Amino acid sequence: MTPHPIRAARAAQHRAARAAARVGTHHPLTRLLLAAAAVAAAAAWEAGHRVADLHPPRRHHKRAPRV
């Protein structure tokens, strides 16, 4: 069974980000993983998912007002 398109895209994005942090953005492995993440994101888009589904809004903590 294939994973849900959003989960697959998110996992591919995380793998690419970890590779970029470890070996840099110009490394061939990072570029390959970035390409895979782009393909996964495009597949999710074609399946009808929005970008907001891949990147849910952050939950911000309310700050105390500055005095």
N, C-alpha and C positions, 0 to 999 in steps of 0.2 A: 504494500500500500504506500502510495506517495504521501509525503507530509503536506500539511496545509500550506498553501502558497505564502501566506504571511509568515508562518513559522520558518519556512525554508529561506525566505528572503532575509529575515532577521538573523538567522543562524549564519548565513553566508556573509552578511554585513559584519557580524561580530568576528568571524574568522579573518576577514580581510583587515579589520581594524587591529586585531591582535598581531597579525603578521606585519602590518605597517609600523606598529610600535616596536616590534622586536628587531626587524631587519631593515626597516626604512621603506619609503614609498617607491624607490627606484629598483628594488629587488624584483627579479622575475616572478618569484612566488607571490609577492604582494600584488603585482599586476595581474597575475592569473586569478587570484582570489577576488580582486576587485571586479574583474570581468565576469566571474561567476556570480558575484553579488548583483551586478547589473542585470544579468540574464534572469536571475531569480526575482528581482524586483519587477522586471518587465513581465514575467509570467504572472506575478500577482496582479499587476495592473490589468493585464489582458483577462484575468479571471474576474475582474470587476471590483477589485479592492482599491481603496484610495491610499494615498501616501500617508494620511493620518492614521490608517490602520497599521502601517509599519512603524510609524513614529507617533505613539500616543502622546497627548499633551502631558507635560510634566506637572507634577503636583507641587505647587509652591507652598512653602510654609509662610504663614502670615508673620510679618516682622512687627516688632514693637515700633510705634511711631518715634521718629527722631525728635529729640527735645532741643 
